[in-house]
Amino acid sequence: MARTAAEAYARPVFELERVDFVALPVRDVDRARAFYIGVLGFGVHPLSGELEAANVTLCPWQPEADGLPFVPNEAGLALRVPDVAEARRVLEASGVQFDGETIDTGVCHMAFFRDPDGNVLILHRRHDAGGHGRA
């Protein structure tokens, strides 16, 4: 008898420690680095050159160099900020264009924009930012 999805995934098959990096599809690595470091304030890992924030590392990846089509991330990468309206104001003053107005979902504020390669980015702040396991 076949197992249900719930039964098949009822327990992990290995020990997961953490997510080490997220691949970021880009066409121009230097342009991506300039934007993520100079505009968004990401740090740079001294050995790998990957882009670092407090809780995630982004690895710029050129899919076309691997023979794959370039497709920007449309799902979005949420960037937690202290104040969405203020962060949006600063980014707009730097020339960043936003996709629509800031949204209040009742749970959080979100403002959507894109990096130079078209990847969706989201300025994000939960109304109760401290209540989700991470400071």
C-alpha positions as CSV (number, residue, x, y, z in Angstrom):
1,M,0.0,0.0,0.0
2,A,1.3,3.5,-0.9
3,R,2.2,5.9,1.8
4,T,0.6,9.3,1.9
5,A,2.8,12.4,1.6
6,A,2.2,13.1,5.3
7,E,3.5,9.6,6.1
8,A,6.4,9.8,3.7
9,Y,7.6,13.1,5.3
10,A,6.7,12.3,8.9
11,R,10.4,12.5,10.0
12,P,13.6,13.8,8.5
13,V,15.9,11.4,6.8
14,F,19.0,13.3,7.8
15,E,20.1,16.0,10.3
16,L,19.8,19.5,8.9
17,E,22.0,22.0,10.6
18,R,21.0,25.2,8.6
19,V,20.8,26.7,5.2
20,D,24.3,27.8,4.2
21,F,23.4,30.0,1.2
22,V,20.8,30.8,-1.3
23,A,21.7,31.0,-5.0
24,L,20.8,34.4,-6.6
25,P,20.4,34.3,-10.4
26,V,22.2,37.2,-12.0
27,R,23.5,38.1,-15.4
28,D,26.3,40.4,-14.2
29,V,28.0,39.5,-11.0
30,D,29.8,42.8,-10.6
31,R,26.6,44.8,-11.1
32,A,24.8,42.5,-8.6
33,R,27.6,43.0,-6.0
34,A,27.6,46.7,-6.4
35,F,23.8,46.9,-5.9
36,Y,23.6,44.4,-2.9
37,I,26.7,45.9,-1.2
38,G,26.4,49.6,-2.1
39,V,22.6,50.1,-2.1
40,L,21.3,47.4,0.2
41,G,24.2,47.2,2.7
42,F,25.1,43.5,2.4
43,G,28.5,42.5,3.6
44,V,31.0,40.3,1.7
45,H,32.4,37.0,2.9
46,P,36.2,37.5,2.9
47,L,37.0,34.1,1.3
48,S,34.1,33.3,-1.0
49,G,33.0,36.8,-1.9
50,E,29.4,35.8,-1.3
51,L,26.9,38.4,-0.1
52,E,26.1,38.3,3.6
53,A,23.4,39.6,5.8
54,A,22.9,38.7,9.5
55,N,21.0,35.5,8.8
56,V,21.5,34.6,5.1
57,T,24.2,34.3,2.5
58,L,23.5,35.0,-1.1
59,C,25.6,33.4,-3.8
60,P,25.4,35.3,-7.1
61,W,25.0,32.6,-9.8
62,Q,25.1,33.0,-13.6
63,P,22.9,30.3,-14.9
64,E,23.7,31.1,-18.5
65,A,27.4,30.3,-17.8
66,D,26.1,26.8,-17.0
67,G,24.1,26.5,-20.2
68,L,20.8,27.3,-18.4
69,P,18.3,30.1,-19.2
70,F,18.4,33.1,-17.0
71,V,15.1,33.5,-15.1
72,P,14.9,36.0,-12.3
73,N,13.4,35.0,-8.9
74,E,9.8,36.2,-9.0
75,A,9.0,34.7,-5.5
76,G,10.9,37.4,-3.7
77,L,13.5,37.7,-1.0
78,A,12.2,39.5,2.0
79,L,14.6,41.9,3.6
80,R,13.7,42.7,7.2
81,V,14.1,46.4,8.0
82,P,13.3,48.5,11.1
83,D,10.9,50.7,9.2
84,V,9.5,49.9,5.7
85,A,8.4,53.4,4.9
86,E,11.8,54.9,5.9
87,A,13.8,52.2,4.0
88,R,11.6,52.8,1.0
89,R,12.2,56.5,1.1
90,V,15.9,56.0,1.3
91,L,15.9,53.5,-1.6
92,E,13.7,55.7,-3.8
93,A,16.1,58.6,-3.2
94,S,18.8,56.3,-4.5
95,G,16.9,55.7,-7.7
96,V,15.2,52.4,-6.8
97,Q,11.8,52.0,-8.3
98,F,9.1,50.2,-6.4
99,D,6.3,47.9,-7.8
100,G,3.2,49.6,-6.4
101,E,2.4,50.9,-3.0
102,T,3.5,49.6,0.4
103,I,1.2,46.9,1.6
104,D,-0.1,46.3,5.1
105,T,-1.3,42.7,5.2
106,G,-2.5,42.9,8.8
107,V,0.6,40.8,9.8
108,C,3.3,42.9,8.2
109,H,4.3,45.8,5.9
110,M,5.8,45.0,2.5
111,A,7.2,47.1,-0.3
112,F,8.2,45.3,-3.5
113,F,11.1,46.2,-5.9
114,R,13.6,44.5,-8.1
115,D,17.3,44.2,-8.3
116,P,19.1,45.1,-11.5
117,D,18.6,41.6,-12.8
118,G,14.9,41.6,-12.1
119,N,14.9,39.5,-9.0
120,V,12.0,40.5,-6.7
121,L,13.0,41.9,-3.4
122,I,10.7,42.9,-0.5
123,L,11.2,45.4,2.2
124,H,9.5,43.6,5.1
125,R,8.6,44.2,8.7
126,R,6.2,42.1,10.8
127,H,4.0,44.0,13.2
128,D,5.3,41.7,15.9
129,A,8.8,41.4,14.6
130,G,10.1,39.8,17.8
131,G,7.6,36.9,17.9
132,H,9.1,34.7,15.2
133,G,12.1,33.1,16.7
134,R,14.7,35.5,15.6
135,A,15.7,38.9,17.0
